[in-house]
Amino acid sequence: MDVGYSEAEIKTLVPINQEGLNQYIGTYVVTKPVNVDVVLEERPDGFMLNVLPY
């Protein structure tokens, strides 16, 4: 059954320091295949990646 999603990709994590990660904090807009906002925000206990409206 085709539900419109592809298989997950496995990525290798690379170490990044706080200064490097801060460069990526913000909101990104993805328009294909659906329109969502991807938000990376700093939290007291680390970082949170959120995909809105999901």
C-alpha positions in Angstrom: 0.0 0.0 0.0 1.4 3.4 -1.0 0.8 5.9 1.8 3.0 8.7 0.3 6.0 8.3 2.5 9.4 6.9 1.6 11.6 4.7 3.8 13.5 6.5 6.5 17.1 7.4 5.7 19.8 6.5 8.2 22.3 9.3 8.7 25.6 9.4 10.5 25.7 12.0 13.3 28.6 14.3 13.4 29.7 16.2 16.6 29.0 19.9 16.6 29.8 22.4 19.2 27.3 24.9 20.7 28.5 27.8 18.5 28.1 25.7 15.3 24.6 24.5 16.3 23.5 28.1 17.1 23.9 28.9 13.4 21.0 26.6 12.6 18.5 27.7 15.1 15.4 29.1 13.3 12.3 28.3 11.3 12.6 26.5 7.9 9.7 26.2 5.4 9.3 22.9 3.5 6.8 23.0 0.7 7.1 19.5 -1.0 5.5 17.1 -0.6 3.5 19.1 2.0 3.7 22.6 3.4 5.2 22.5 6.9 7.4 24.7 9.1 10.5 23.0 10.7 11.5 24.8 13.9 14.8 24.2 15.7 14.8 25.9 19.1 17.1 26.0 22.1 15.7 24.6 25.3 17.1 24.6 28.8 17.8 20.8 28.5 19.1 20.9 24.9 17.3 21.5 21.6 13.9 20.6 20.2 13.1 20.0 16.5 9.4 20.5 15.8 7.5 20.1 12.6 4.4 22.3 12.4 1.4 21.7 12.2 2.2 18.1 13.1 
